[in-house]
Amino acid sequence: MNPLLVLDVVGLTPRLLAHMPHLRALGERGFQAPLETVLPAVTCTVQSTLLTGGTPAAHGVVANGWYFRDLGEVMLWRQHNRLVEGEKVWQAARRTRPDYTVANVCWWYAMGADVDWTVTPRPVYHADGRKEPDCYTYPPSLHDELTDRLGDFPLFRFWGPTADITSSRWIVDAARHLLRTRRPDLSLVYLPHLDYDLQRYGPHGREAVRAARALDRVLAPLLHDARRAGVTTVALSEYGITEVSRPVHINRALRRAGLLDVYTQAGMEYLDPWTSRAFAVADHQIAHVYVADPADVPAVQRVLESLPGVGAVLDEAGRKERGLDHPRSGELVALADRDAWFTYYYWLEDDRAPDFARLVDIHRKPGYDPAELLFDHTDRRVRLRAATALVRKRLGMRYLMNVVSLDSGRVRGSHGLLPAHPDEGPVLLCDDPAAARPRYTATEVKALLLRLAGLPRDDAAPST
C-alpha cells in the first residue's frame, strides 16, 4: 500500500502554476490534468465531492452554508463532518484495510470525522466576548505538541484583512511534523494562501504572481519530505478565481420587491428568515434563494431574472440538471454573470447595517463576505484602530475589530461558477505517471486516491 499526501491548493490554475516550479515538478515527474469541478465551485462543496465522489445532490453540501430549515437559521462554515453525507475515501479504504490511518490538516468538516489525527482552526470564545486564536486537534495531546513547536495557530492570518502566507506556512509545518512523527497512510492538507490576494486584487495582476511564488517556496520542504519518504503526492484545487467588477445586491432586490423582511434592534436591521417570503444565502457567485410559499416561486424568479448581474436562475428542473437537487438547496438558485458576484447585504442604508457587518464575523453573517479581506479604505485611522484592538486583546481586555468596509465594489476576484476555459479552472497534479489521464472530474478523485494507494476502487472508479 502506498502512502498519499493530498494538497488542496485553493485557487490553483495552470496559469498560476507557471510561477510555481516546486509544485510544477510534480506534474513533470508524473502528470498534470485539468480537473473538472462541480457547481457551486466553492470550498465546502468541492471538498465534499473530492472525498465522497458524489455531487452536491448526493452529499448534501450545497454551498459553504445554507438555510437550516429545521432551525430557522442561516449558518455558514459549520464544522461537523456528519453534515457530509456519503462514504468518505478513508472509509472506503478501511473496507479493505481497517487499520488505514488518516491525518486531516485543515480540510473542512474536520470536527467529528473518523480520522486518526485532526488539526483545524478553532478560536477560543471567552465568556466576555473576546476571541483568541487557537486550533482544535484530535487527539487532544496533539494541540500542545504543535503549539509548543509552531506557536499558536495564526487565526488572524488565516482569514481577514491581515490574512497572508503565515497561516499556510503553519499548516505546512504541522503537516511535515505529522508526516515525520505519525506517517499517516493519507494526509489531507489545505493551503488557503492563493485565495487572499486573488480575491482582493484579481487573478491576473502582480499580486497573484507574488502569492503563487510565495506559496511555492513554503510548499517546497513538504514536497521534499514526501518524496524522500516515498509518499505519493497529489496536488489539486477546488476552483479558479475569476476577475469580477460588479457586486450584485440580491437581498436588497428581494426586499425592495416586498419579499424579504427585517427586524430592528438597537437601530440595527437583521434579516428575518422566519417571516420573509424569500431571501438569498449569497455565496460568491451563487445564491440559494429560499421561498416560503411555493406559489411565490414564479414571482421571485421574475425579480431575480430582471436583476442586472444575474446570469441564470435555476428552478427545480435546473437544480436537478446541475446536481443541486437536495433538500438543503433553495427553491431557486441564482448564478451570477461571470464578472459579477453576490453580496449578502439586505439593509438599504449603511447606518442601519448590523454591527457585525463591519467585523470579520463569518458565523453571524447570513452569507459570504469577501470584503472581510479588506481594511476599510474610508477610515484613515483603520490600521491604528486595528493595532489598538490587538493591544487590548493581548492585555486580556475586550476589543472590537470593526475594520471591514461596506464598499463591496473593491472586491476583484470571485468564484463559484464553472470555469469558462481550462486555464481558468482547477488542475490536478500527481508524481505517479501510472495514473495519467487527459482530464479528471472532481467526482473521480476519490477513486483515483484509492487506486494510487493500491486499494480496490469503488463503483466511482474512473474508466481507463
C-alpha positions as CSV (number, residue, x, y, z in Angstrom):
1,M,0.0,0.0,0.0
2,N,1.3,3.4,-0.9
3,P,1.1,6.4,1.5
4,L,-0.5,9.6,0.0
5,L,-0.2,13.3,0.5
6,V,-3.1,15.3,-0.9
7,L,-2.6,19.0,-1.1
8,D,-5.7,21.2,-1.6
9,V,-4.1,24.3,-3.1
10,V,-7.1,26.6,-3.2
11,G,-7.3,28.8,-6.4
12,L,-4.5,26.9,-8.2
13,T,-4.8,27.1,-12.0
14,P,-2.5,26.3,-14.9
15,R,-1.8,30.0,-15.3
16,L,-0.6,30.3,-11.7
17,L,1.3,27.1,-11.9
18,A,3.7,28.6,-14.4
19,H,5.1,30.6,-11.4
20,M,5.4,27.6,-9.0
21,P,8.4,25.5,-10.1
22,H,8.4,23.2,-7.0
23,L,4.7,22.3,-7.4
24,R,5.0,22.1,-11.2
25,A,7.7,19.4,-10.8
26,L,5.0,17.0,-9.5
27,G,3.4,17.0,-13.0
28,E,6.8,16.9,-14.7
29,R,7.7,13.7,-12.8
30,G,4.2,12.3,-13.2
31,F,1.3,14.1,-14.9
32,Q,-0.9,17.2,-14.9
33,A,-4.5,17.2,-16.0
34,P,-7.4,19.7,-15.9
35,L,-9.8,19.0,-13.0
36,E,-13.5,19.5,-13.9
37,T,-15.1,20.8,-10.7
38,V,-18.7,20.9,-9.6
39,L,-21.3,23.6,-9.2
40,P,-21.0,25.6,-7.0
41,A,-17.3,25.7,-7.2
42,V,-16.8,26.7,-3.5
43,T,-14.6,25.1,-0.8
44,C,-17.1,23.1,1.3
45,T,-19.0,21.7,-1.8
46,V,-15.9,20.7,-3.8
47,Q,-14.0,19.2,-0.9
48,S,-17.1,17.1,-0.1
49,T,-17.2,15.9,-3.7
50,L,-13.5,15.1,-3.8
51,L,-13.7,13.0,-0.6
52,T,-17.0,11.2,-1.4
53,G,-17.1,11.0,-5.2
54,G,-20.7,12.4,-5.1
55,T,-22.3,15.5,-6.4
56,P,-24.0,18.0,-4.0
57,A,-27.3,16.3,-4.6
58,A,-25.7,13.2,-3.1
59,H,-23.5,14.6,-0.2
60,G,-25.7,17.5,0.6
61,V,-23.1,20.2,0.9
62,V,-24.9,22.6,-1.5
63,A,-22.6,25.6,-0.6
64,N,-20.4,26.9,2.2
65,G,-23.6,27.3,4.1
66,W,-27.3,27.2,3.7
67,Y,-30.7,27.9,5.5
68,F,-31.2,25.2,8.1
69,R,-34.9,24.9,7.7
70,D,-35.5,22.9,10.9
71,L,-33.7,25.6,13.0
72,G,-34.8,28.7,11.1
73,E,-31.3,29.9,10.8
74,V,-28.8,30.7,8.1
75,M,-25.4,29.1,9.0
76,L,-22.1,29.1,7.1
77,W,-18.9,27.4,7.8
78,R,-20.2,24.7,10.1
79,Q,-17.6,22.1,11.0
80,H,-19.2,18.8,11.9
81,N,-18.3,16.0,9.5
82,R,-21.7,14.4,9.7
83,L,-23.1,17.3,7.6
84,V,-21.4,15.5,4.7
85,E,-23.5,12.6,3.5
86,G,-21.9,9.6,1.8
87,E,-18.9,7.4,2.2
88,K,-15.6,9.2,2.5
89,V,-12.4,8.0,0.8
90,W,-10.8,6.7,4.0
91,Q,-14.0,4.8,4.9
92,A,-13.8,3.1,1.5
93,A,-10.1,2.3,2.2
94,R,-10.9,0.8,5.6
95,R,-13.3,-1.8,4.0
96,T,-10.1,-3.4,2.8
97,R,-7.6,-2.0,5.3
98,P,-9.3,-1.5,8.7
99,D,-6.0,0.0,10.1
100,Y,-5.8,2.7,7.4
101,T,-4.7,5.9,9.0
102,V,-5.6,9.5,8.1
103,A,-4.4,12.9,9.1
104,N,-6.7,15.9,8.3
105,V,-4.8,19.2,8.4
106,C,-7.3,22.0,7.9
107,W,-9.6,20.4,5.3
108,W,-13.1,21.5,6.1
109,Y,-15.8,19.5,8.1
110,A,-13.0,18.1,10.2
111,M,-14.8,18.1,13.6
112,G,-16.0,14.6,14.5
113,A,-14.5,12.9,11.4
114,D,-13.4,9.3,12.0
115,V,-9.8,10.1,11.2
116,D,-6.7,9.4,13.3
117,W,-5.3,13.0,13.6
118,T,-7.2,16.3,13.1
119,V,-5.9,19.8,13.1
120,T,-8.5,22.6,12.3
121,P,-8.9,26.3,13.2
122,R,-11.0,26.7,16.3
123,P,-10.9,30.1,18.2
124,V,-11.3,30.4,21.9
125,Y,-14.5,32.3,22.6
126,H,-14.2,33.8,26.1
127,A,-17.3,34.5,28.1
128,D,-16.7,38.2,28.0
129,G,-16.8,38.2,24.2
130,R,-13.1,38.1,23.5
131,K,-11.9,35.8,20.6
132,E,-8.4,34.3,20.8
133,P,-6.6,32.4,18.0
134,D,-6.3,28.6,18.5
135,C,-6.9,25.3,16.9
136,Y,-8.8,22.1,17.7
137,T,-6.8,18.8,17.5
138,Y,-7.5,15.2,17.8
139,P,-6.1,13.6,19.8
140,P,-6.2,16.5,22.3
141,S,-2.5,15.9,23.2
142,L,-1.6,16.9,19.6
143,H,-2.6,20.5,20.4
144,D,0.2,21.3,22.8
145,E,2.6,19.3,20.8
146,L,2.0,21.5,17.8
147,T,1.6,24.8,19.5
148,D,4.8,24.3,21.6
149,R,6.6,23.6,18.4
150,L,5.0,26.1,16.0
151,G,3.3,28.6,18.2
152,D,-0.5,29.3,18.3
153,F,-2.4,28.8,15.1
154,P,-2.3,32.2,13.4
155,L,-6.1,32.6,13.1
156,F,-6.0,36.3,12.2
157,R,-3.6,35.5,9.4
158,F,-5.9,32.7,8.2
159,W,-8.8,35.0,7.3
160,G,-9.5,38.7,7.5
161,P,-7.7,41.8,6.3
162,T,-4.3,40.6,7.7
163,A,-4.5,37.1,6.1
164,D,-1.2,36.2,4.4
165,I,1.3,33.4,3.9
166,T,1.8,32.9,7.7
167,S,-1.2,30.6,8.0
168,S,-0.2,28.4,5.1
169,R,3.3,28.2,6.5
170,W,2.0,27.0,9.9
171,I,-0.2,24.4,8.1
172,V,2.7,23.1,6.1
173,D,4.9,22.8,9.2
174,A,2.1,20.9,11.0
175,A,1.8,18.6,8.1
176,R,5.5,18.0,8.0
177,H,5.5,17.2,11.7
178,L,2.7,14.6,11.3
179,L,4.3,13.1,8.3
180,R,7.6,12.7,10.1
181,T,6.2,11.5,13.5
182,R,3.0,9.7,12.6
183,R,3.5,8.6,9.0
184,P,-0.2,8.5,8.0
185,D,-1.4,6.5,5.1
186,L,-3.3,9.5,3.9
187,S,-2.5,13.2,4.7
188,L,-5.0,15.8,3.7
189,V,-3.5,19.3,3.7
190,Y,-5.5,22.5,3.0
191,L,-3.5,25.5,1.8
192,P,-5.5,28.8,1.6
193,H,-3.0,31.4,0.6
194,L,-3.9,31.9,-3.1
195,D,-7.5,32.8,-2.0
196,Y,-6.5,36.1,-0.4
197,D,-4.8,38.4,-2.9
198,L,-6.7,36.9,-5.8
199,Q,-10.0,37.9,-4.2
200,R,-8.6,41.3,-3.1
201,Y,-6.9,42.2,-6.4
202,G,-8.0,39.7,-9.1
203,P,-6.3,36.7,-10.6
204,H,-4.2,38.4,-13.3
205,G,-2.0,41.0,-11.6
206,R,1.4,41.0,-10.0
207,E,-0.2,40.3,-6.6
208,A,-1.4,36.9,-7.9
209,V,2.0,36.1,-9.2
210,R,3.7,37.1,-6.0
211,A,1.2,35.0,-4.0
212,A,1.9,31.9,-6.2
213,R,5.6,32.3,-5.8
214,A,5.4,32.7,-2.0
215,L,3.2,29.6,-1.6
216,D,5.5,27.5,-3.8
217,R,8.5,28.4,-1.6
218,V,6.6,27.5,1.5
219,L,5.5,24.2,0.0
220,A,9.0,23.1,-1.1
221,P,10.1,21.5,2.2
222,L,6.9,19.4,2.5
223,L,7.2,18.3,-1.1
224,H,10.8,17.3,-0.5
225,D,9.9,15.4,2.7
226,A,7.1,13.5,1.0
227,R,9.4,12.4,-1.9
228,R,12.2,11.4,0.4
229,A,9.7,9.3,2.4
230,G,8.3,7.6,-0.6
231,V,4.9,9.2,-0.3
232,T,2.9,9.7,-3.5
233,T,1.8,13.4,-3.7
234,V,-1.4,14.7,-5.3
235,A,-1.9,18.5,-5.6
236,L,-5.3,19.8,-6.7
237,S,-7.5,22.8,-6.5
238,E,-11.2,23.4,-5.9
239,Y,-11.7,26.3,-8.3
240,G,-10.0,29.1,-10.1
241,I,-10.6,32.7,-9.2
242,T,-12.5,34.8,-11.8
243,E,-11.9,38.6,-12.2
244,V,-15.1,40.4,-11.1
245,S,-16.1,44.1,-11.1
246,R,-19.8,44.0,-10.2
247,P,-21.3,43.2,-6.8
248,V,-25.0,42.2,-7.0
249,H,-27.2,43.0,-4.0
250,I,-29.6,40.2,-4.4
251,N,-31.3,40.5,-1.0
252,R,-31.8,44.2,-1.5
253,A,-33.7,43.5,-4.7
254,L,-35.9,41.0,-2.9
255,R,-36.5,43.5,-0.1
256,R,-37.5,46.2,-2.5
257,A,-39.9,43.8,-4.1
258,G,-41.6,43.3,-0.7
259,L,-40.4,39.7,-0.4
260,L,-37.7,40.0,2.3
261,D,-38.4,41.2,5.9
262,V,-36.0,42.6,8.5
263,Y,-36.5,43.3,12.2
264,T,-34.8,46.1,14.1
265,Q,-32.9,46.1,17.4
266,A,-30.8,49.0,18.8
267,G,-31.2,50.8,15.5
268,M,-29.7,47.9,13.5
269,E,-31.5,45.8,10.9
270,Y,-31.4,42.0,10.9
271,L,-32.6,39.5,8.3
272,D,-35.8,37.9,9.4
273,P,-35.9,34.4,7.8
274,W,-38.9,33.4,9.7
275,T,-41.3,35.9,8.2
276,S,-39.6,36.6,4.8
277,R,-41.4,35.3,1.7
278,A,-38.0,35.0,0.1
279,F,-34.3,35.6,0.9
280,A,-31.0,34.6,-0.5
281,V,-28.0,33.0,1.1
282,A,-25.2,34.5,-1.0
283,D,-22.0,32.6,-1.6
284,H,-19.6,34.1,-4.0
285,Q,-21.1,33.7,-7.5
286,I,-24.1,31.6,-6.5
287,A,-27.0,32.2,-4.2
288,H,-29.6,29.8,-2.8
289,V,-32.9,31.6,-2.7
290,Y,-35.4,30.2,-0.1
291,V,-39.1,30.8,-0.9
292,A,-41.5,30.1,1.9
293,D,-44.6,29.6,-0.2
294,P,-44.3,27.6,-3.5
295,A,-46.9,29.9,-5.0
296,D,-44.4,32.8,-4.8
297,V,-41.6,31.0,-6.8
298,P,-42.6,32.4,-10.2
299,A,-42.7,36.0,-8.8
300,V,-39.4,35.6,-7.1
301,Q,-37.9,34.1,-10.2
302,R,-39.1,37.2,-12.2
303,V,-37.4,39.5,-9.7
304,L,-34.1,37.7,-9.9
305,E,-34.1,37.4,-13.7
306,S,-34.6,41.1,-14.1
307,L,-31.7,41.9,-11.7
308,P,-28.6,43.1,-13.6
309,G,-25.7,40.8,-12.9
310,V,-27.8,37.6,-12.6
311,G,-26.8,35.2,-15.4
312,A,-29.2,32.4,-14.7
313,V,-31.9,31.2,-12.3
314,L,-32.2,27.5,-11.7
315,D,-35.7,26.2,-10.9
316,E,-36.4,22.7,-9.7
317,A,-35.5,21.2,-13.1
318,G,-32.4,23.3,-13.4
319,R,-31.2,22.3,-9.9
320,K,-31.7,18.6,-10.8
321,E,-29.8,19.0,-14.1
322,R,-26.9,20.7,-12.3
323,G,-26.6,18.2,-9.5
324,L,-28.1,20.5,-6.8
325,D,-31.3,18.7,-6.2
326,H,-31.1,18.3,-2.5
327,P,-33.5,19.5,0.3
328,R,-30.8,21.9,1.6
329,S,-30.9,23.8,-1.7
330,G,-33.0,26.9,-2.1
331,E,-36.2,26.6,-4.1
332,L,-34.3,28.7,-6.7
333,V,-30.5,29.0,-7.2
334,A,-29.2,32.2,-8.8
335,L,-25.9,32.2,-10.8
336,A,-24.1,35.5,-11.3
337,D,-22.7,36.8,-14.6
338,R,-19.1,35.8,-14.9
339,D,-17.9,39.3,-14.0
340,A,-20.3,39.6,-11.0
341,W,-20.8,38.2,-7.5
342,F,-23.5,38.2,-4.9
343,T,-23.3,40.2,-1.6
344,Y,-25.4,39.2,1.4
345,Y,-26.4,42.8,2.1
346,Y,-30.0,43.3,2.9
347,W,-30.1,46.7,4.5
348,L,-30.8,49.7,2.3
349,E,-28.9,52.3,4.3
350,D,-25.4,51.7,5.7
351,D,-26.3,53.4,9.0
352,R,-28.8,50.6,9.5
353,A,-26.4,47.8,9.0
354,P,-25.8,45.4,11.9
355,D,-22.5,45.9,13.8
356,F,-21.2,42.5,12.7
357,A,-21.2,43.8,9.1
358,R,-18.0,45.8,9.8
359,L,-16.4,42.8,11.6
360,V,-14.7,39.6,10.5
361,D,-17.6,37.5,11.7
362,I,-18.1,34.6,9.4
363,H,-20.6,32.8,11.6
364,R,-23.1,35.6,12.1
365,K,-23.3,36.9,8.6
366,P,-26.1,35.3,6.6
367,G,-23.9,35.0,3.6
368,Y,-20.3,35.1,2.5
369,D,-18.5,38.4,2.7
370,P,-15.2,38.8,0.8
371,A,-14.9,42.4,2.0
372,E,-13.6,40.9,5.2
373,L,-10.3,40.6,3.4
374,L,-10.0,44.3,3.0
375,F,-9.4,47.1,5.5
376,D,-12.0,50.0,5.4
377,H,-10.3,52.4,3.0
378,T,-12.7,55.2,4.0
379,D,-11.2,55.3,7.5
380,R,-7.6,56.8,7.6
381,R,-7.2,55.5,11.1
382,V,-8.3,52.0,10.5
383,R,-4.9,50.4,10.9
384,L,-4.3,52.4,14.1
385,R,-7.6,51.2,15.4
386,A,-6.8,47.6,14.5
387,A,-3.4,47.9,16.3
388,T,-5.1,49.3,19.3
389,A,-7.6,46.5,19.4
390,L,-4.7,44.0,19.2
391,V,-3.1,45.6,22.2
392,R,-6.3,45.3,24.1
393,K,-6.5,41.7,23.1
394,R,-3.0,41.0,24.4
395,L,-3.8,42.7,27.7
396,G,-6.8,40.4,28.1
397,M,-9.3,43.2,27.6
398,R,-12.4,43.2,25.4
399,Y,-11.9,44.6,21.9
400,L,-13.8,45.3,18.7
401,M,-12.1,44.7,15.4
402,N,-14.6,46.8,13.4
403,V,-12.3,47.4,10.4
404,V,-14.2,45.9,7.5
405,S,-15.5,48.2,4.7
406,L,-19.1,48.1,3.4
407,D,-17.8,49.0,0.0
408,S,-18.3,45.8,-1.9
409,G,-17.1,47.3,-5.1
410,R,-13.5,46.8,-4.1
411,V,-13.6,43.0,-4.4
412,R,-11.8,42.0,-7.6
413,G,-11.9,38.2,-7.6
414,S,-14.6,35.6,-7.0
415,H,-15.6,32.0,-7.9
416,G,-18.5,29.6,-7.8
417,L,-19.3,29.2,-11.5
418,L,-17.8,26.5,-13.7
419,P,-14.8,27.9,-15.5
420,A,-15.1,29.3,-19.0
421,H,-11.7,27.8,-20.0
422,P,-9.4,25.1,-18.6
423,D,-6.7,27.7,-18.0
424,E,-9.0,29.4,-15.6
425,G,-10.1,26.3,-13.8
426,P,-8.8,23.8,-11.3
427,V,-5.9,21.5,-12.0
428,L,-4.7,18.1,-10.7
429,L,-1.0,17.1,-10.5
430,C,0.5,13.8,-9.3
431,D,4.0,12.5,-9.2
432,D,2.9,8.9,-10.2
433,P,2.7,8.8,-14.1
434,A,0.8,5.5,-14.0
435,A,-2.4,7.3,-13.2
436,A,-2.1,9.8,-16.1
437,R,-5.3,10.8,-18.0
438,P,-6.2,13.7,-20.2
439,R,-8.6,15.0,-17.6
440,Y,-10.2,14.2,-14.3
441,T,-13.5,15.2,-12.8
442,A,-14.0,16.1,-9.1
443,T,-16.3,13.0,-8.7
444,E,-13.4,10.8,-9.9
445,V,-10.8,11.9,-7.3
446,K,-12.0,9.5,-4.6
447,A,-11.4,6.5,-6.9
448,L,-8.1,8.0,-8.1
449,L,-6.8,8.2,-4.5
450,L,-7.9,4.6,-3.8
451,R,-6.0,3.5,-6.9
452,L,-2.9,5.4,-6.0
453,A,-3.0,3.9,-2.5
454,G,-3.0,0.4,-4.1
455,L,-6.5,-0.3,-2.7
456,P,-9.6,-1.7,-4.5
457,R,-11.6,1.1,-6.2
458,D,-15.3,1.6,-5.5
459,D,-18.0,1.9,-8.2
460,A,-17.0,5.6,-8.8
461,A,-13.6,4.5,-10.1
462,P,-12.5,6.3,-13.3
463,S,-12.6,4.4,-16.5
464,T,-9.4,3.7,-18.4
